[in-house]
Amino acid sequence: MQLKEIVTPNPHGIQVDDSSRHAAEQMRRHGFGAVLVYDQELLVGMVTDRDLATGCMAAGHDAGGCMVRQ
C-alpha cells in the first residue's frame, strides 16, 4: 500500500480566526476528526475534536466563544 492510497487528497482547512463552533461544524460536515489550520495561506497547525472538547468546552467556554487561535 502506498501513502497516496490512504491520505485525503484535498484536506479541508479553516483559518486561525475562525470560531471553535465553525471548526466543529466543518468536522461534522466532512466527517473528519481534525481540520488543518491556516493563517492566510500558511499552514500553521491543526485542531482536533479532542482539542475542542478539552481545550474549549471542558474549560467552561461556550463552543462559539473560543477562537481556533486559542
N, C-alpha and C positions, 0 to 999 in steps of 0.2 A: 504494500500500500504506500502511496506517495502522499505527502502533506497536502498537496493541492486537491486531493480527493476528499479530505475531511474538513478543511477550513471553509469559513464563509467567504465567498468570493468578493462581495461588496458589503462589508460590515457597516452597520448604521452607527452614526455618531451624533453627539449633541455638543453644545457649546458650554464653556465653563460658567457662563452667567445664566444658564437655564435653571429652572427650579427642580427640586428633587421629585416633585409630582410629575413634571414633564419627563424626567428620566424614567420613572416607573411606568408612565403611560407608553413610552416607546418600547420598553422591555416587554410589556404585555402585548402590544400591537404586533411586535415582530417575533415574539416567542423566545426572546433572549433572556439570559440571566445577568447580562452585563452589556454596557454600551461604551464605546470609545468616547473620550472627552477631548474636544479641540478648543484651542484658543485661536480664533480665526481659522486658519488652515493648518496650524501646527498641532500635531497630536501631542497632548500633554499627559494623558493617562487614561484611566477607565474607572467607571463606577459600577458596582455590582448591586444586586438586590440585597445582599447581606449588608453592604455599606449603608444602604437606605434604611434598613431595619434597625441596625445597631448604632449607626452614626447620627441618625436624624430622629427617627420615631422613638427609639428606646431612650434617647436623651431628653425626651419630652417636647420636642419641637413639632409643630404642625407640618404635615407632609408637604404642603405647598410653601411653607415658610423657609425651608432650607434651600440654599443655593448649591449647585453641584460643586462650585469652587470650594465650599466649606468642607 
